[in-house]
Amino acid sequence: MVDYDVFDNQTVYYKSSENMSEIKDNSIDVIVSSPPYNRNKLYSDDRGGIYNDKKPQEEYFRFLTTVWRECYRVLNPRGVFFLNIGDAAPDQGISENVAQLAVKTGFHRLQTIIWIKSFLGKGHFTPSGGSRRLNNLWESIFVLVKDRKKYHINPKAIGIPYADKSNIGRYANEDLRDAGNVWLVPYSKTTGATIKKGHEAPFPVELPYKCIKLAEGETVLDPFVGIGSTLAASRLLKKKGFGYEKFPRKELIKKRILEGSFKETPSILLPHLELAINILSRYSSIIEYSQLHDEEFFKFSHKEKIQLNILKDTLNQLNLRIPFLEEYFLQWDHNREKLKSKKRIEVLTKFLDESK
């Protein structure tokens, strides 16, 4: 009899996903998973068993091919498979090979999402570059589908508001736009122990959460559960989830699924981050706090107001607190109609002209 647990509406089978006979054909709407990277990492389970994730490449590829065939069998024709894997320094291109294995089993490759794991000091990456290579700050999420004509995604399910509100009605009837395929999702630092308790680098709950929302399915599968991030996201979204883990840490999986959470915030476009940082640095150097109270100083064009809104929203999403800017935005919101004076301080004029 197969050993398994059910945590709310999430079922975890403690066996290899090479045989997922517990799952019916065409019954899964969304697959989100990150397979073993085959990087000589050690995993341990509750029984003291140790799995060395360093197979000969042919054996590793045969193993994944078997799992991908099972994934293809259980995925609904309308479903989507999000495959996350990164490249190791000695195995550059391994992620592409793993994606191609899935294609050979019948999947169609739709596109690639770039997952940025670290930005502005937030997040984590392994600082292994030294003087011989650059550190990896991102990983691929390959978006695969079973049927090109029947699959379904809803980009606006994880969309963001328009910076320029005049685009409402021009490109859409609502204040929501596609956030694109570059995702900034920082993840927590790992412990550094030789044998990890469950997984070498568990991805953040927000990552599968975004994938599941994008695909809008009702049933979720992770053939490599790890510590349970995908099923934690599935539970948060009230979906029915299934997962497989041959080397489980059961209490960690239970804890992750039942307690896994994050603060959902809108996505931030990287061009907006760049613009916000540029504006912030310039404003910080040229505007005195006392000047913010003088309504005669400010008169903004439509484009300038859009830039300031981007700055305000980005600072809020990054939880950055700049007291003089908070005071400025408060004044601006309360005195919008009064800020139409013809006066402009020379230094501010120069800054705004350069920003156009």
Number of C-alpha atoms within 10 A of each C-alpha: 3 8 8 14 14 12 16 12 13 24 17 25 21 19 19 15 23 17 15 19 10 10 17 11 15 16 17 27 23 29 31 27 23 19 17 17 19 17 15 12 16 18 22 18 19 13 9 10 10 13 15 13 15 15 13 9 11 8 11 16 16 12 14 18 20 16 22 24 18 20 28 23 20 22 26 22 20 20 27 31 31 23 22 24 22 20 17 15 16 8 12 11 12 18 21 14 12 21 22 16 19 25 18 12 18 17 23 19 17 13 12 17 17 17 21 20 21 18 14 5 7 13 16 16 20 10 10 13 11 8 6 8 9 11 13 18 17 21 17 20 27 22 21 24 29 25 17 14 9 11 16 18 16 12 20 15 18 20 18 19 16 18 18 15 13 10 15 15 10 9 11 11 9 13 17 20 19 15 20 16 14 18 20 19 21 22 20 15 12 14 11 9 9 10 17 16 18 24 22 20 16 18 22 20 23 22 21 25 24 19 25 29 20 19 23 20 21 17 21 28 29 28 28 22 29 29 26 32 26 36 34 29 29 27 23 17 14 14 19 18 26 24 28 24 24 16 23 26 22 19 12 15 24 20 14 19 24 18 12 20 17 12 6 10 11 14 20 21 18 13 9 16 17 12 18 21 15 13 18 17 11 15 15 13 8 11 15 11 14 8 14 19 13 11 17 16 18 19 17 15 10 8 13 15 14 16 19 18 16 22 21 17 17 21 19 13 13 12 9 10 10 13 9 16 19 13 13 15 16 12 16 17 10 10 12 12 9 12 19 15 13 9 13 14 12 9 10 16 16 11 14 16 9 8 14 8
